[in-house]
């Protein structure tokens, strides 16, 4: 499996912080030009105590088991199981504040379970009084393991540019699959450090991830587009144009209207960053997944998370009647468009157009066993 081993996080300031520089590997595939070489001096700083970043956490942590850049070509599933079962990320779980809508930051008052949004276009929310934002404990726990939004985009752009430096032309579909593959590793890293999920056996964790990976990936892109201005296209290091929207569509342009419909409804309902995290967690903890050995824990975790989201929406958005049910009503349509994406990727794989022996292919095959 040609998984890339990138560092866990990007540190933008090195004042007083010990840093380890890790070289970014190049794309090892038929799309590489014969004279391609790594970017001179290309590296990312790794902070030993910060939380894993979105696009690099998985393969880097996994390489700690295999001793190589990612799992071996013949052992993607085995290595993934070993990694999931290894417990919390080696990088540790340092507490951090989540990002709010439009790139704002949140200050958490742990004593009063209140939140203030700083620098947001929706204004500053008071810690006390009728305008205070109350956070249920489960949502507060989810904040502690939430990926950093700015780092999410920075790692995405870094990965894409690293793959195309000193290369005349790359296969854009293959590049998209590699980015999705890295995103899947990061989804695993996020999930295995999350409340409830980390208490499940590895087999149950695998089943839940295999069922929800595409939903999580597409929801992440909706969130980035709505709250953090993720563009639909970018120019790669070699001058090629890369369709970022294709990542959200899992390569299926025909479902763009469905994607926009769901995203526009979320925007109309003023889905905020905390609600996005909660919806993402509900997609992961699906008690309808067959064969769960600890169905009771998944069911209870799902119900408690639903109740927390309901309480949060009622308390903080009284001006939006029935917000909770309207949010939940968008999930079936989200599932339909992600199913289209899964079928498309699997079809491309059968036709020999998609990379093999990757976590992406492992996930696609898992639902057909």
Buried (B, 14 or more C-beta within 10 A) or exposed (E): BBBBBBBBBBBEEEEEEEBEEBBBBBBEBEBBBEEBEBBEEBBBBBBEEBBBBBBBBBBBBBBEBBEEBBBBEEBBBEBBBBBBBBEEBEBBBEEBBBBBBBBBBBEBBEEEBBBBBEEBEEEEBEBEEEEBBEBBEBBBBBBBBBBBBEBBBBBBBBBBBBBBBBBBEBBBBBBBBBBBBBBBBBBBBBBBBBBBBBEBBBBBBBBBBBBBBBBBBBBBBBBBBBBBEBEEEBEBBBEBEBBBBBBBBBBBEEBBEBBBBBBEBBBEBBBBBBBBBBBBBBBBBBBEBEEBEBBEBBBBBBEBBBEBBBBBBBEBBEEBEEBBEBBBEBBEBBBEBBBBBBEBBBEBBEEEEBBEBBBBBBBBEBEEE
